[in-house]
Every structure is written in structure tokens, then in C-alpha cells.
Amino acid sequence: LSSPVPLQKWALLALSSCSSLCCLCCLLALLVAVGLTLGTQGRALLGPCSAGSSAPAPVSRECPFDPTRVYVSAPGLGMGC
């Protein structure tokens, strides 16, 4: 005789399935982004910029980000709680 599975186990199964699906989607998106970047030699990243050359430009109205800047957060430096 088998006992019924408690509600907590079903909830855990559902949450872990959703988490796995989200992780898979993020992994696929990352692979697509890396593939596009490598395939276009980084030109896709500078596509929104209207600079005449392909050289990285500082942040301006034409370019919404500075591709030469390194963004570091406190947890990334090991200073997190």
C-alpha cells in the first residue's frame, strides 16, 4: 500500500521544476548572446551606437553604455554579507 504524497512534496516538485525551466532559459539566452558576440566579433554590442568608427565610445546619447567600463559590485569583490 502506498501512502499519498504530502502537499509539500508536490509544491517542492513544482517549484524546482519552475526553477529548472528558468535556469534552462537563462542558459540558452546566455549561449545565444555569446554566439552572437563571437559571430559578429563584438560589433553587435556596438550596434546601437552611431559612432563613425567601431572604436568604443564613451557614454553619450548616441551610445547608451560604455563598453570599455568595468562594472564591479561589492558582492563581486567579496565584500558581501
N, C-alpha and C positions, 0 to 999 in steps of 0.2 A: 504494500500500500504506500502510495506516495502522498506526502503532505503538500498542501498548496503553498506556492511561493509567496512570501510576505510582500506587501506593497513596497517596502523599502528596497527590496531587491529589484523589483520592476522599475522603480524610479531611478535607481543607480544604473541599471542597464540602459534606460532611455537617455539619461544624462551623459553617460560615457559614449553612447552611440553618436549623440549630437556633437560631443567634443571631438570625437574621431573624425566625423564628417567635416567639421570646421577646420581641423588640422590638415586634412587632405586638401581642402580648397585653398588654404594658405600656402601649402607646399606647391601645389600646381601653379598658383599665381606667381610665386617666387621663381619657379623654374621658367615660366614664360617671360618674366621680367629679365632674368639673367640671359636667357636665349636671345631676346630682342636686343639687349645691350651688347652682347658679344657679336651678334649677327650684323649689327649696324656700326660696330666699333665705337659705341657711345654716342653716335650722332642723334639717336632717338631721344636721349636725355636733353639735348640742347635744341630739340625741335621747336619748342615754344619761343625760344629766344630769337630776336630779329637782328642779331649782330651780323655784320657782314662776313666775318671770318668764323671759323669753328673754334677759335680760341675761347676759353672760359671767360665770361664777362662777369663783372660784379653785379650785385643785385640792383635792378632798376625796374622801371615799369615794363620794359620790353622782355626782361628775363625774370620770372617770378622767384628764382632761387640762385644761390651762388654755388655752382658745382665744385668749387675749389675749397669751400669751407668745411671743416671737420666739426661735426656736432657731437659733443660729449655731454653725457648726463652724469649726475652724481652716482646713481647705481652702476653705471658703466665704468666708473672709476673705482668701484669697490667701497664707496662711502655710504652705501645704502644702509638702512636699519637692519 
